[in-house]
Amino acid sequence: MSVVSLNQLNKFDNIKYASALRGVYEHSPWVIEETLNHRPFNTVEELHKICVSLINNASLDTQLALIRAHPDLAAKLEQLPNLTRFSQEEQTKAGFSSLPLFVIDQLRNELVRYRKRFGHPFILCLAENSVVDVLPILKKRIQSDLDLERVSCLFEITRIGWHRLCSILNITNA
């Protein structure tokens, strides 16, 4: 991942711009591509606000595709190579491997239950939540209704996007 300044990002041609922000929204380049005509951005917050608006105003099918593009939390080791660079780093940094095996098994069982209930993976911004908080949050959110949970996932995706944008733009107060 290359670090760029917001000034550089604003001056990039469309291809270089999209390439610099590849992976901010998991296997969903449309979010970044739709920000192209909103340049120049004065702040990373301005760029992020446009991304959030695009996500929140997308069709239901597009929102669900965005959610489904994300990997399961606590991905098994054999799945790690299939994750985006961002997801690999986030899952590794989250510290799932430091949890006791019985907790990981319980977490994975709840994640399977969640996916069966909602038809998509559980999304949680790991940069803002401790690995030990994942299971209690998951258990609470699995009780949500479909619409509320979709909105919760979209919110978490925008938080993940925020942290990824800040890492690319080398903003430290993410």
C-alpha positions in Angstrom: 0.0 0.0 0.0 1.5 3.3 -1.1 0.9 6.4 1.0 -0.2 9.4 -1.0 -1.2 12.9 0.0 -4.7 14.3 -0.6 -3.1 16.8 -2.9 -1.6 14.1 -5.0 -4.8 12.1 -5.0 -6.7 15.1 -6.3 -4.3 15.5 -9.2 -4.1 11.8 -10.2 -5.8 10.8 -13.4 -8.8 8.6 -13.0 -7.0 5.3 -13.3 -4.2 6.2 -10.9 -6.8 7.6 -8.4 -8.9 4.4 -8.5 -5.7 2.3 -8.1 -4.4 4.4 -5.1 -7.7 3.7 -3.3 -8.2 0.1 -4.4 -9.6 -2.0 -1.7 -10.9 0.7 0.5 -14.4 -0.8 0.0 -13.9 -4.6 -0.2 -14.2 -5.8 -3.8 -16.5 -2.8 -4.5 -14.6 -0.4 -6.6 -17.8 1.4 -7.6 -17.7 3.5 -4.4 -14.4 5.0 -5.2 -15.1 5.3 -8.9 -18.2 7.3 -8.2 -16.2 9.8 -6.1 -14.0 10.7 -9.2 -16.2 13.6 -10.3 -16.3 15.1 -6.8 -12.7 16.1 -6.8 -10.9 18.1 -5.5 -11.4 17.1 -1.9 -10.2 19.6 0.8 -10.1 17.0 3.5 -10.2 13.3 4.0 -13.5 13.8 5.9 -15.0 15.4 2.7 -14.0 12.3 0.6 -15.3 10.0 3.3 -18.6 11.9 3.6 -19.2 11.4 -0.2 -18.4 7.7 0.1 -20.9 7.4 3.0 -23.5 9.2 1.0 -23.0 6.9 -2.0 -23.2 3.8 0.1 -26.3 5.0 2.0 -28.1 6.1 -1.2 -27.2 2.9 -3.2 -30.0 0.5 -4.1 -30.8 -2.3 -1.7 -29.2 -4.8 -4.1 -26.0 -2.8 -4.3 -25.8 -2.4 -0.6 -26.3 -6.1 0.0 -23.6 -6.8 -2.7 -21.2 -4.5 -0.8 -21.9 -6.3 2.5 -21.5 -9.7 0.9 -18.2 -8.7 -0.6 -16.6 -8.7 2.9 -14.9 -11.8 4.3 -16.0 -13.5 7.5 -14.3 -12.4 10.6 -11.8 -14.8 12.1 -11.1 -16.2 8.6 -9.5 -19.6 8.7 -5.8 -19.6 7.8 -6.4 -21.3 4.5 -8.8 -18.4 3.5 -6.3 -15.6 4.3 -4.7 -15.6 0.8 -8.1 -14.9 -0.8 -8.6 -11.7 1.3 -7.7 -8.3 0.2 -4.4 -6.9 1.5 -6.5 -4.6 3.9 -8.5 -7.6 5.2 -5.4 -9.7 5.7 -3.8 -7.0 7.8 -6.9 -6.2 9.8 -7.6 -9.9 10.6 -4.0 -10.5 11.5 -3.8 -7.4 13.6 -7.1 -8.1 15.4 -5.5 -10.9 17.2 -8.0 -13.7 16.6 -5.0 -16.1 16.9 -4.5 -15.0 20.6 -8.0 -16.1 21.6 -8.4 -19.5 23.2 -9.4 -22.2 20.8 -12.8 -22.8 22.4 -13.6 -19.0 22.0 -12.6 -19.1 18.3 -14.8 -22.2 17.8 -17.7 -20.5 19.6 -17.2 -17.3 17.5 -17.1 -19.3 14.2 -20.3 -21.1 15.2 -22.0 -17.8 15.9 -20.7 -16.4 12.6 -22.2 -19.3 10.7 -25.5 -18.8 12.6 -25.4 -15.1 11.7 -24.7 -15.8 8.0 -27.6 -18.3 7.9 -30.0 -15.7 9.5 -29.0 -12.7 7.4 -27.5 -14.1 4.2 -24.3 -12.2 4.5 -21.2 -12.0 6.7 -21.1 -10.2 10.1 -19.3 -6.9 9.6 -17.5 -5.1 12.4 -14.8 -2.5 12.2 -11.9 -4.2 14.0 -9.9 -0.9 14.2 -12.6 0.3 16.7 -13.4 -2.9 18.6 -11.3 -5.2 20.6 -11.1 -8.9 19.5 -12.6 -9.8 22.9 -15.7 -7.6 22.2 -16.5 -9.3 18.9 -18.5 -12.3 20.3 -20.7 -10.2 22.7 -21.4 -7.7 19.9 -22.2 -10.5 17.5 -24.5 -12.1 20.0 -26.4 -8.8 20.4 -26.6 -8.0 16.7 -27.8 -11.5 15.7 -31.1 -10.5 17.4 -31.6 -7.6 15.1 -34.1 -7.5 12.3 -33.0 -7.6 8.7 -33.2 -3.9 8.0 -31.5 -2.8 11.2 -28.7 -5.3 10.7 -28.2 -4.1 7.1 -27.8 -0.5 8.3 -25.5 -1.7 11.1 -23.3 -3.5 8.5 -23.2 -0.4 6.2 -22.2 1.8 9.2 -19.4 -0.6 10.0 -18.3 -0.7 6.4 -18.1 3.1 6.4 -16.0 3.0 9.5 -13.7 0.4 8.0 -13.4 2.7 4.9 -12.5 5.6 7.1 -9.6 3.8 8.6 -8.4 2.5 5.3 -8.6 6.0 3.7 -6.6 7.4 6.6 -3.9 4.7 6.2 -3.6 5.5 2.5 -3.5 9.2 3.1 -1.2 8.8 6.2 -3.7 10.5 8.5 -2.8 9.5 12.1 -5.9 10.5 14.0 -8.1 7.9 12.5 
